[in-house]
Amino acid sequence: MAEFDSYSFTDFPEDVLLCILSFLSPTEIANFACTSRRFSPLCQNDSKLWYAICDRRWGSSTQINKWGNGKISFKLLYKILSKWDNLIGFWRRCGQSQQKLTSGIKPAALIYFEWGSSFLSGSRVSPSQNGTYAVAKVPFLWMTISPDGQIVNYLDPDGNTSGQSDELGFLEMDLLPVNVNFIGDFHFSVEENLGFASPTCSSPTNSKGECDAASNGYESGSPGSLPETSEMYQYYANRTRTWRKHRRREKEKQARRKWETEHFLKIVDSSPTPGRPLQGLWKGICGDMKLEFYLVAYDGAGISCRRVGDLSERLSSSTPVFWTSNPAFIESPFSPEEDKLYKTRMHLQSAVIPKDINWRLPLIDNEAVSRIMYINSSYDLVIPGVGGIPANPWQVEGRIWQYKNGTFGFGFLRDNYIIDLKYVTRSGCLLDSMELCGD
């Protein structure tokens, strides 16, 4: 036993050391590298250590050996994917869309990011219009890394590309190069990359990235110097012509612009948790028999539900559907009045199931209800008395019925129906999605 206790960390084989180090963060690995000259090259081993780190974190989601055609370092890959990892999930457009799509497809309010084989893809997600729980998924954005380690982003403005991949992870046909700018962890913007000249340098740049005045038709002298008097006119004439060419080029670029910059905010809590069973992004068929998205959020005041609608419609994305300041459930068994309240209502559900979607509508009955919560109507919250609704508690009061399968339905006492809400995603996968492409 004493002999066994004499073993130290340095006595482990290299493969064991690399396996242990792969569980550490980059900061911890950097600190460990400073402890010994022997460990420094071990911590910089790209093909073993940083490969193991990348594979442990993203190996089940993407093929890390294919990024950059396998020609980039795994340490660089880790740095980039760590930043992009936060994109996975749902994002919501800020403000109304200014895009003019030629495909006839409306700009979707939601963008859903997921891993591809060697790229990150974002898709426009919107409710289908066929009376089912199906979700329309349209190509939007591809993000990848070139073999020389450069970040490459392409956007599909009209949803015309099916997303088939080439060596870079996508088809470049009819795609726009864009810049994806991160503003903190929960906000990013997408702008078309038109190759604008640096605002601090109106001249082409040399190999060092410095302004090259000679290439503009005039020579650069010492700092602050000017040409001789006889050359003064020609000097300023050249500068004027250069600025005019620059402004003309900028106007031509603006005329060729195909994408107006848009901003997106992350939907942080898009899935329910044991402590917040109603939280997240849901889908349900509302009174006009059209599928809608609903976002339920918990805050310090209670629970609110808002419809995520078409941003081109006024107030469609900001008007709450229901709200409650008391998020406490009533557990079964329920009173006869509550049983009657549920039994006498009709469920708004899909009447037709698409043939290309492997999905079955679960049967909802009285036995499936596990808990009940009291809610208020949106009309009484936003504009009291709008639409002739009287200030009667019966007219603005409603219920949430949570089912044993985790989903729930809600309705108001003034109505005779229940809107049953289903999952939009489960285990990181978009449910009932239909891939759509413009013509």
Secondary structure, DSSP 8 states (H G I E B T S, - for coil): -HHHHT--GGGS-HHHHHHHHTTS-HHHHHHHHTT-TTHHHHHT-IIIIIHHHHHHHHTTTS-GGGGGGGTS-HHHHHHHHHHHGGGSEEEEE-S------TT-----SEEEEEE-SSSEEEEEEEE-SSSSS-EEEEEEEEEEE-TTS-EEEEE-TTS-------TTSS--TT-EEEEEEE-SSSEEEEEE------TT--S-B-TTS-B-GGGGTS---STT----HHHHHHHHHHHHHHHHHHHHHHHHHHHH-----EEEEE-S--S--SS-TT-EEEEEE-TTS-EEEEEEEE-SS-EEEEEE--TTSTTTTTSEEEEES----EESS--HHHHHHHHTSEEE--S---TTS--------GGGEEEEEEEEEHHHHHSTTGGG--S-HHHHEEEEEEETTS-EEEEETTSSEEEEEEESEETTEETTEEE----
